[in-house]
Structures are given as structure tokens and as C-alpha cells.
Amino acid sequence: MDWLTIALLLLFGLVFLAAEVIFIPGTTVVGLLGFALLAAGIWFAYRDMGTGTGHVLLASSAAVAGLLLYVGLRPKNLARVALNDINSGHVRDARLPDVQPGTTGRALSALRPAGTVLFDDNRREVTTRGEFVAAGSEVRVLRIEQNRIIVESIA
């Protein structure tokens, strides 16, 4: 094999390794293809050009591949492909009530003993201690037990 073919095998092997490490990490196929091209180029260099040239090409290919790995695995380059966004969204935690004891509201439905009450602009499912409360009546929050809001009628 002539020197141009060996040089092209080594060049394309290094280009594919660079593409794997720097530009499209994680695909593996491109990196394996690059490694195979490098191995074939070095093997042909040992076979056709002799041991001395094979050693030089092996050492230089290993140095360039090591430099590519160093450049590609630096934290600055890894940050381009890593997920760095911080999620600042939130959800309402049902364990932390937004309606406190003593808050007043208006019953939207009849409470027999459970129903719906409007607190400011928030609709909440509530229960009474067992009594009936007509729709439209004013109610006050007595306490919160686990995730239940206990109310009483304000008469």
C-alpha cells in the first residue's frame, strides 16, 4: 500500500475520533470507526513501510488521539452537551395548606358534610364536623387535618 493511502487512513481515523469526542459525543459508532481506521493505517504502515515508520506513526497517532481526548473531555467542552438548566418551577404542595385556620369563605355548594367553598378566588373541597351547611352560607376554617379542611358555619 502506498504512503498516501496510509496517510488518508490515519487522517480519517483522527477526524472521526475528533468528531466523536468533540462534536457528537456519545454516538460510539463514529468513534469505533475512527479507531478502526487508525488501527488499519498503523497496521499497513508496519507491514508496508517498516518498523521504524510504524513506530513513528503509532506514537504520533497516539499523541494526537490523546490530545483530542484531553480537549474533548475538558469541563468547558462537556458543558456544551450537558444539561445545565435549573428548573425553577414549582407545584402547590398539598401538605402545606394555603388556607389557614380562621379564614372565612362562602359555600358554593351545600356542605353535607362535604362540599366546595370559595376562599378569596380559590375553590377548595372542605368538610364540616357533620352538620349541614346551605349553599351561599359563610363558613370559617376550624382546622386542617392531613389534607382535609374542616369548616363551620358562621351564623
N, C-alpha and C positions, 0 to 999 in steps of 0.2 A: 504494500500500500504506500502511496506517496505521502510526502510530508503535508501537503495541502489537505488531504482527507483527514489525517490525524489531527491537524490544527483545527479543522472545522468541527470534528467530533468533540474536541476539548472545549472549543468556544461555545458550541451549542449546549454542551453539558453544563458549563458555568452559567450561561444565560438562563437555562431552565432552573438551575438551583437558585439563582438570584430572583427569578420570578416567584418561585415557591416561598422563599424566605422573606423577601421584602415586599412584594406586591400582592400576592394572593396566598397568604399563609393558611395552612390547614387543608389544602386540597390533596396533598400527598402524591397524587399521580404525576404531577409535573415534577416534583422533587425526585421521585423514583426514576422517571425518565431521564432527568438530568444526571443523576448518579450513574445510571446505566450507560449513558453516552460518555461520561468521564471515564468509567471503567473500561469501556471498549477502546477509547482513544489511547489510554495508558497501556493497555494490553497490546494494541497494534504497534505502539511506539517501542515497547520492549521487544516485540517479535521482529519488526522490520528495521528499526534504527539502532538497535543495540542497547546494552545495559546502561551505558553512561547517559545516553539521551533519555532513556526510560526513567532513570533516577531523577534527572533534572525536571522532566515533565511531571513526574509524580510529586516531587517536592513543591514545585510551583503551583500545581493544581490544588494540592492540599493547603498551601498558604492562602491562595485566593478563595477557596471554599471556606476556610476558617475565617477570613476577613468578612466574607459575605454573611456568615452566621453571626459574627460579632456585630456587624452593622444592623442586621435584620432583627436581632433579639435585644437591642437596646430598648430601655423603657420608653423613650420618645417614639420609637417606631411601633412598639407594641401598643401604645396608647391610641394609635390611629385605628386599630382594629378591635380594641376592647370597648366594652360598654362602660362609659364613664358618666352617663347622665344620672342625676339624682332625682328620684321621684318625690315630688313634694305634695302630691295629692293626699287626701285623707277621706275617711269614711266616718260616719257617725257611729260611735261605739254604743251599742245598746246597753252595755253595763254601766255607762256613765249617763244618767238621765239628764235631759236638757230642761225638764220641768221639775222644779224644786217644790218641796212641801210648802204649803201656804199659797201657792199660785192659784189664781182663780181663772175660770173659763166658762164657756157656755156649751151645754149639751146639744150636740147636733142630732142625736138620735135618743130614743128612750133608753135609759140605763136599767136593764132588768136582769141581773145586776151589771151586765157588761154592755158597753156601747162606745160611741165616739164622742169626743169632746174637742172643742176648738180652743186652744190656748194661744193667744195673740194670733198668729197666722199659721199655727201648726196643728194639724189634726193628729190626735193620739187615741189609741184604744185604751179604755180605762175600765175599772170595775168599782162597784160600791161594796159596802160591807154586807150587802144582802137586800137593801131596801130598793124600791122602785123610784126612779127619778124621771120626770117627764122631759120630753124634748124641749129645748129652749130654756131650761132652768139653769140658774147659775150654780156652779159647783166649785169646791175648793179641794186641793190636793192635801190629803192627810199624811200619806207616807208612800214610799216606794219599796216594794218587796220584790227582790230579784229583778225581774223585768216587767212587773205589773205596777200600774199606777192606781192607787186606791184613793177614791174621792168621796166626798159627802155633799149633800145638797145644802146650799145657803138659803135658809128660809126667812 
